[in-house]
Amino acid sequence: MLPNEVFALACRAYYDENGLVVDSRNGEFAHCPYPKGMCETGYYLLHSHHQHQGILQSKDLGQCCFFLGYAKKWLLECNYFPEDYFELWDIYEKYASEQGKSAIKKSHKVIYAEKDELGRSILGVKNAEKLNAEKNKNGKSVNALKGNMRQKELGVGIYALTLNQIRDNVKKIHEEKNEEGKSKHAVKAGISTHKEKDNIGRSINGVKTAERTNSQDRESTIDGFRGNPGNVALHNKTRGWDPKARVKITN
């Protein structure tokens, strides 16, 4: 059984266990294990689960099985955090990039079809002439110089920092130490972050962060155990279940 169908069945099991009715009225029909046109079997899933299943199906079959807009919106706003979240992003970006390149190639073939005697796109040459028409006193393109200055300001293009340069800059920031050997920059940042205190002297920002981290906002789809994401994943794993079989609890 392909992973995308395993996921769909886990979703259906979760619906049944929690008394959720998901059908044509509030769900979307997810063709699986193969996409529409390759099979007629499948299951009704909630929209978010359908996007997740479609991305998994793309990996299973080596082809795009999701709508780019819907999948990206779900990845940005999903109300549960899959354990394979970053892998799902990688799969999405792979097929989004392939589709984007294909569309650009097709449009370029049409737009730049007409060539001059040197084999250059006539439209491309005309656009370049318009962009670089304004010159400075040295005869250089004002637009090109502006673009060069902007790249320098942003540190991109030929002015982009290398990874080693970024690391060196970070080291310089933390070079100055206090009497305890701690980075003065880091200490100042910590003081600023935890400046506001509650009535018993605790950092308000720290308390809020701890509450978010330790909040029991995940539930195992297998036995209903609740806890933070890591605890629920560990709970499932120690019982031989899929660590990813968990969902976010909506209050």
C-alpha positions in Angstrom: 0.0 0.0 0.0 1.4 3.4 -1.0 2.1 5.9 1.8 -0.5 8.4 0.4 -3.2 5.8 0.9 -1.9 4.8 4.3 -2.2 8.5 5.3 -5.8 8.7 3.9 -6.8 5.7 5.9 -5.3 7.1 9.0 -7.4 10.3 8.5 -10.5 8.2 8.0 -9.8 6.3 11.2 -9.3 9.6 13.1 -12.7 10.9 11.8 -14.4 7.7 12.9 -12.8 7.7 16.4 -13.8 11.3 17.0 -17.3 11.1 15.5 -16.5 13.3 12.6 -18.6 12.9 9.5 -16.6 13.8 6.4 -18.4 13.2 3.1 -19.3 15.1 -0.1 -20.9 17.9 1.9 -17.8 19.0 3.8 -14.9 17.0 2.4 -13.0 16.5 -0.8 -12.7 13.3 -2.7 -9.0 12.2 -2.7 -8.3 9.7 -5.4 -5.8 7.2 -4.1 -3.6 5.3 -4.3 -3.4 6.9 -7.8 -4.7 10.3 -9.0 -7.8 10.9 -11.0 -7.6 9.4 -14.4 -5.5 6.5 -13.1 -8.0 5.1 -10.6 -11.5 5.8 -9.4 -11.0 4.7 -5.8 -10.4 7.0 -2.9 -11.7 8.6 0.3 -13.4 11.8 1.4 -10.9 13.9 3.4 -10.9 17.4 4.9 -9.3 20.0 2.7 -6.1 20.2 4.7 -5.7 16.4 4.8 -6.4 16.3 1.0 -3.5 18.7 0.4 -1.2 16.6 2.6 -2.3 13.4 0.8 -1.7 15.0 -2.6 1.8 16.0 -1.8 2.6 12.5 -0.5 1.1 11.0 -3.7 3.4 13.2 -5.8 6.3 11.7 -4.0 4.9 8.1 -4.4 4.4 8.5 -8.2 7.1 10.9 -9.2 4.7 13.4 -10.7 2.7 16.4 -9.5 -0.6 15.4 -8.0 -1.7 18.6 -6.3 -2.8 22.1 -7.2 0.1 24.5 -6.5 -2.1 27.3 -5.0 -4.0 25.1 -2.6 -1.0 23.2 -1.5 1.1 26.3 -0.8 -1.7 27.9 1.1 -2.0 24.8 3.3 1.7 24.6 3.9 1.8 28.2 5.0 -1.3 28.1 7.2 -1.7 24.4 8.2 -3.4 24.0 11.6 -1.3 20.9 12.5 2.4 20.4 12.2 3.3 17.1 10.4 6.5 15.5 11.4 7.5 15.4 7.7 6.6 19.1 7.3 9.9 20.2 5.8 10.0 17.2 3.5 6.5 18.1 2.3 7.9 21.6 1.5 10.7 20.1 -0.5 8.3 18.0 -2.5 6.1 21.0 -3.2 9.0 23.2 -4.3 10.3 20.5 -6.6 7.1 20.3 -8.6 6.3 24.0 -8.3 9.7 24.8 -9.7 9.3 22.3 -12.6 5.8 23.6 -13.5 7.1 27.2 -13.3 10.1 26.5 -15.5 7.8 24.7 -18.0 5.4 27.7 -18.2 8.3 30.2 -18.6 9.8 28.2 -21.4 6.5 28.1 -23.2 5.8 31.8 -22.9 9.4 32.7 -23.9 9.1 30.6 -27.0 6.1 32.8 -28.1 7.3 36.2 -26.8 10.9 35.9 -28.1 10.2 33.9 -31.3 11.1 36.8 -33.6 14.9 37.2 -34.0 17.1 39.8 -35.6 20.0 39.0 -38.0 22.3 38.2 -35.0 19.8 35.7 -33.6 18.8 38.0 -30.8 15.1 38.4 -29.7 13.8 41.6 -31.3 11.5 42.2 -28.4 14.3 41.6 -25.9 16.6 44.1 -27.7 13.8 46.7 -27.8 13.1 46.3 -24.0 16.9 46.6 -23.2 17.1 49.8 -25.3 14.2 51.3 -23.4 15.6 50.4 -20.0 19.0 51.8 -20.7 18.0 54.8 -22.8 18.9 57.3 -20.1 22.6 57.9 -19.7 24.8 59.8 -17.3 27.6 62.2 -18.2 30.0 59.2 -18.7 27.6 57.5 -21.1 26.6 54.8 -18.7 23.0 53.5 -18.2 21.4 55.3 -15.3 19.1 52.4 -14.8 21.9 49.8 -14.7 23.9 51.9 -12.2 20.8 52.2 -9.9 20.4 48.5 -10.0 24.0 48.0 -9.2 23.8 50.3 -6.2 20.6 48.6 -5.0 22.4 45.2 -5.1 25.2 46.7 -3.1 22.8 48.0 -0.4 21.0 44.7 -0.1 24.1 42.6 -0.3 22.9 40.5 -3.2 24.1 39.5 -6.6 27.9 40.1 -6.9 27.8 41.8 -3.5 26.3 38.8 -1.7 28.2 37.6 1.4 29.6 34.1 1.4 28.8 31.7 4.2 32.2 32.2 5.7 31.8 36.0 5.7 28.4 35.6 7.5 30.0 33.4 10.1 32.9 35.9 10.6 30.4 38.7 11.0 28.5 36.7 13.7 31.8 36.0 15.5 32.6 39.8 15.5 29.2 40.7 17.0 30.0 38.3 20.0 33.7 39.1 20.4 33.2 41.6 23.2 32.8 39.7 26.5 31.8 40.7 30.1 33.6 39.7 33.3 31.8 36.3 33.2 33.0 35.6 29.6 29.6 36.0 28.1 28.9 37.9 24.9 27.8 41.4 25.8 25.6 41.5 22.7 23.8 38.3 23.7 23.4 39.5 27.3 21.9 42.9 26.2 19.5 41.0 23.9 18.4 38.7 26.7 17.9 41.7 29.1 15.7 43.4 26.5 13.7 40.3 25.8 13.0 39.5 29.4 12.8 43.1 30.7 9.0 42.9 31.5 8.3 40.9 34.6 5.1 39.5 36.1 4.0 39.9 39.8 6.4 37.2 41.0 9.4 38.4 39.1 9.3 36.0 36.1 9.9 37.2 32.5 6.5 37.6 30.9 8.0 36.8 27.5 9.7 33.7 29.0 6.5 32.5 30.6 4.5 32.9 27.4 7.2 31.0 25.4 7.2 28.2 27.9 3.4 28.0 27.8 3.4 27.7 24.0 6.2 25.1 24.1 4.5 23.0 26.8 0.9 23.4 25.8 -0.9 20.1 25.2 -2.1 21.0 21.7 -1.5 17.7 19.9 -3.5 14.4 20.1 -2.6 10.9 19.0 -5.0 9.8 16.2 -4.5 6.2 17.5 -5.5 6.4 21.2 -6.3 10.0 21.9 -3.2 10.7 24.1 -2.6 14.4 24.4 0.5 16.4 24.9 3.0 18.7 23.1 4.1 17.6 19.6 7.2 15.9 20.9 5.5 14.0 23.7 2.7 12.7 21.4 5.2 11.6 18.8 7.3 9.8 21.5 4.2 8.2 23.0 3.2 6.7 19.6 6.8 5.6 18.8 7.3 3.7 22.1 4.1 1.7 21.3 5.2 0.8 17.8 2.9 3.3 16.2 3.5 5.9 13.6 5.0 9.0 15.3 3.3 11.2 12.7 -0.2 9.9 13.7 -1.2 13.1 15.5 -3.3 16.2 15.0 -3.4 19.7 16.4 -6.3 20.2 18.9 -8.4 23.2 18.0 -9.8 25.0 21.0 
